[in-house]
Amino acid sequence: MNTAAILHELSDADRRSIREVLLDAANAAQSQEPSVDRVEIIERLLGPSLCRKLGIFRIPAGFKLSVVMPVYNEAGTLATVIERVRATRLPLEIVIVDDGSRDGSREYLLDLQNSSDQRNADLRIVFHEKNQGKGGAIKTGFLASTGDVVIIQDADLEYDPADYRSLLQPIMDGHADVVYGSRFSHIDGPVHHYWHRWGNQFITRLSNWKSGWALTDVETCYKMIRRELVQQIAPQLNERGFGIELELTHKLARMSGVRFYERPVSYVGRSWAEGKKIGIKDGLWALWCILRY
């Protein structure tokens, strides 16, 4: 069995781990010889084709990824999520929008904002005086973003920022303008609650009928979008709650020439007892959003 066939048999998590080990080794080599390109080092070992399969590619000079993070009462996970985002080692701008939190999240973010620690230079923090819902927080984050590409990141631990590179690759390769991270296109992780997954897939099918795109997970948090599209669409966004997922998808789908791409992502869903905020009312509202947009 050749190397490409072996990689095909590996899980997404295993490929991510291999990529991180290779990038760490290349970083160590680059520290000894700064003029050497770390991607070039790995390409010499594996060849360009295998590097692409592992999600190892060059980031253009001056590139910046804006991570829009809506926050509402996530004090227990917020610090961990920020560190996981930074661990991607991508050139980042983390745009955090506190949506009227009352559990200490706001105070924690104020401390970060007022900190003299240079590690926090990658943070842009915006505060809503009153709760405006996830959609309102995303709109604020979009309008505050300055990166070349924008991705939405929930402030809990359900999604893994280690997937950013995989999602970014089709955009960097010039194959996509919008990339969705699907929880269902290739499952390699915990089993989902039946009704939660069924509801997501039902809404996705109806959304596909309306938008004309064959997505597998329209409700995913991980939506990565070229900033020029974000700039066009952000001022038009109306949805305050979780209906933003449908509104955003359908408005992007109606834009001329926009290329959609989908890649599998890891997902560890939390229960309502653990703080999950979406419920049956949100599902019913999603149906209305499909008809409305």
C-alpha positions in Angstrom: 0.0 0.0 0.0 1.5 3.4 -1.0 1.5 6.5 1.2 -1.5 8.1 -0.5 -3.6 5.0 0.1 -2.5 4.9 3.8 -3.5 8.5 4.2 -6.9 7.8 2.7 -7.5 5.1 5.3 -6.7 7.4 8.2 -9.3 9.3 10.1 -9.6 13.1 9.8 -8.3 13.4 13.4 -5.2 11.2 12.5 -4.4 13.4 9.5 -4.7 16.5 11.7 -2.3 15.0 14.2 0.2 14.0 11.4 0.0 17.5 10.0 0.7 19.2 13.4 3.7 16.9 14.0 5.2 17.7 10.5 4.6 21.5 11.0 6.3 21.3 14.4 9.3 19.6 12.9 9.4 22.1 10.1 9.2 25.0 12.5 12.2 23.5 14.5 14.2 23.2 11.2 13.2 26.8 10.2 14.4 28.1 13.6 17.8 26.8 12.7 17.7 28.2 9.2 15.2 31.1 9.0 15.6 31.5 5.2 14.1 28.0 4.6 10.4 27.8 3.9 8.8 25.3 6.2 6.2 24.1 3.6 9.1 23.6 1.2 10.8 21.4 3.8 7.8 19.1 4.1 7.2 19.1 0.3 10.7 17.8 -0.2 9.9 14.9 2.1 6.4 14.0 1.0 5.9 15.7 -2.3 3.3 18.5 -3.1 0.4 16.0 -3.7 0.6 14.4 -0.2 1.1 17.8 1.4 -2.2 19.0 -0.1 -4.0 15.8 1.2 -2.7 16.6 4.7 -3.8 20.3 4.5 -0.2 21.6 4.4 0.0 24.6 2.1 1.5 28.1 1.9 -0.3 31.1 3.5 0.3 34.2 1.4 2.4 37.0 3.0 0.1 39.5 4.7 -2.9 37.1 4.9 -5.1 37.3 7.9 -8.0 35.1 9.0 -10.8 36.8 11.0 -12.4 34.5 13.6 -15.8 35.9 14.6 -16.8 34.6 18.0 -20.2 35.4 19.4 -20.3 35.0 23.2 -23.2 34.7 25.6 -22.6 33.2 29.0 -19.6 31.0 28.1 -17.3 31.8 31.0 -16.5 28.1 31.5 -15.1 27.5 28.1 -14.2 30.9 26.7 -10.5 30.9 27.7 -10.0 27.4 26.3 -11.6 28.3 23.0 -9.4 31.3 22.6 -6.3 29.2 23.2 -7.5 26.5 20.8 -7.9 29.2 18.1 -4.4 30.5 18.7 -3.0 27.0 18.6 -3.8 26.9 14.9 -0.8 29.1 14.3 -2.5 30.9 11.5 -2.3 34.7 11.1 -5.3 35.7 13.1 -7.7 38.4 14.2 -10.1 37.1 16.8 -13.2 39.3 16.9 -15.1 38.5 20.0 -18.6 39.9 20.5 -20.0 39.6 24.0 -23.8 39.6 23.6 -24.8 40.8 27.1 -23.3 38.0 29.1 -24.1 37.8 32.8 -22.0 34.9 34.0 -18.5 36.6 34.2 -17.7 36.3 30.5 -18.0 40.1 30.1 -15.7 40.7 33.0 -13.1 38.2 31.7 -13.2 39.9 28.3 -12.8 43.4 29.8 -9.7 42.1 31.6 -8.3 40.9 28.3 -9.2 44.1 26.6 -7.4 46.2 29.3 -4.4 43.8 29.5 -0.9 45.0 28.4 0.0 41.4 27.5 1.1 41.4 23.8 -0.4 38.0 23.3 -3.8 39.7 23.3 -2.9 42.0 20.4 -4.8 39.6 18.1 -8.1 40.3 20.0 -10.8 42.7 18.9 -13.5 42.8 21.6 -16.9 44.3 21.1 -19.6 44.5 23.8 -23.4 44.5 23.3 -25.1 46.3 26.2 -28.2 44.2 25.6 -28.5 40.7 24.2 -29.2 40.8 20.5 -29.0 37.0 19.8 -26.5 35.0 17.9 -27.4 36.6 14.6 -27.0 40.1 16.0 -23.6 39.1 17.4 -22.4 37.6 14.1 -23.5 40.7 12.2 -21.5 42.9 14.6 -18.5 40.6 14.3 -18.7 40.6 10.5 -18.8 44.4 10.3 -15.7 44.6 12.7 -13.6 42.1 10.7 -10.6 43.2 8.7 -9.2 39.8 7.6 -9.0 38.4 4.1 -11.3 35.4 5.1 -13.8 35.2 7.9 -15.0 32.2 9.9 -17.6 31.9 12.7 -16.5 30.1 15.9 -18.8 29.3 18.7 -17.4 30.0 22.2 -18.1 26.5 23.5 -16.1 23.3 22.8 -18.3 21.6 20.2 -16.1 22.6 17.2 -12.3 22.2 16.9 -10.3 25.1 15.4 -7.8 22.5 14.2 -10.1 22.2 11.3 -9.4 25.7 10.1 -6.6 24.7 7.8 -8.7 22.1 6.0 -11.5 24.6 5.5 -9.2 27.3 4.3 -7.4 25.2 1.7 -10.1 25.3 -1.0 -10.2 29.1 -0.7 -6.4 29.4 -0.9 -6.3 27.1 -3.9 -8.8 29.3 -5.7 -11.6 26.6 -5.8 -14.1 28.2 -3.4 -15.5 31.4 -2.0 -17.5 29.8 0.8 -16.6 26.7 2.7 -18.9 24.9 5.1 -17.6 22.5 7.7 -20.0 19.6 7.8 -20.6 17.5 10.9 -22.4 14.8 8.8 -20.6 14.3 5.5 -18.0 12.0 7.1 -18.6 11.1 10.7 -15.6 10.2 12.8 -16.5 11.0 16.4 -19.2 10.7 19.1 -22.6 9.6 18.0 -25.1 12.4 17.9 -28.5 12.5 19.6 -31.0 11.1 17.1 -33.6 13.9 17.1 -30.9 16.6 17.0 -29.3 15.1 14.0 -32.6 14.3 12.3 -33.8 17.9 12.8 -30.6 19.3 11.3 -30.8 17.0 8.3 -34.5 17.8 7.8 -33.8 21.6 7.8 -30.8 21.1 5.6 -32.9 19.2 2.9 -35.5 21.9 2.9 -32.9 24.6 2.7 -31.2 22.8 -0.2 -34.5 22.7 -2.0 -34.8 26.5 -1.6 -31.1 27.5 -2.3 -30.3 24.9 -5.0 -27.1 23.7 -3.3 -26.7 20.1 -2.1 -25.2 20.9 1.3 -25.1 18.2 4.1 -25.1 20.6 7.1 -26.6 24.1 6.6 -26.8 24.7 10.4 -23.1 24.2 11.0 -21.3 26.9 12.9 -18.2 26.6 10.7 -18.9 28.9 7.7 -15.7 30.3 6.2 -16.3 33.1 3.7 -14.1 35.5 1.7 -14.3 38.9 3.3 -15.4 40.7 0.2 -18.6 38.6 0.3 -19.0 39.3 4.0 -18.7 43.0 3.4 -21.5 42.8 0.8 -23.9 40.7 2.9 -23.3 41.8 6.5 -25.3 45.1 6.3 -28.3 43.2 4.9 -28.5 40.6 7.7 -31.7 40.7 9.7 -31.9 37.5 11.8 -31.2 38.0 15.5 -31.2 34.3 16.6 -30.2 31.0 15.1 -32.1 31.8 11.9 -28.9 33.6 10.8 -27.6 30.2 9.5 -30.4 30.0 7.0 -30.5 33.7 6.1 -26.7 33.7 5.5 -26.8 30.6 3.4 -29.6 31.7 1.2 -28.3 35.2 0.6 -24.9 33.8 -0.3 -26.5 31.3 -2.6 -28.2 34.1 -4.5 -25.0 36.0 -5.1 -23.8 35.6 -8.7 -20.8 33.4 -9.2 -20.3 32.3 -5.5 -18.6 28.9 -5.3 -19.6 26.7 -2.3 -17.4 23.9 -0.9 -17.9 21.5 1.9 -15.4 19.6 4.1 -15.9 17.3 7.1 -15.2 18.7 10.6 -15.0 17.1 14.0 -17.9 17.8 16.4 -18.6 17.0 20.0 -22.1 18.2 20.8 -23.1 19.2 24.2 -26.4 18.5 25.9 -29.0 21.1 27.0 -27.9 20.3 30.6 -24.3 21.3 29.6 -25.5 24.6 28.2 -26.7 24.0 24.6 -28.9 27.0 23.7 -30.7 25.9 20.5 -34.1 24.2 21.0 -37.4 23.3 19.3 -38.5 26.9 18.9 -35.3 27.6 17.0 -36.0 24.7 14.7 -39.5 26.0 14.0 -38.2 29.4 13.3 -35.6 27.9 10.9 -38.5 26.6 8.8 -39.9 30.1 8.6 -36.5 31.4 7.6 -36.3 28.9 4.8 -39.5 30.3 3.4 -38.6 33.9 4.1 -35.2 34.0 2.5 
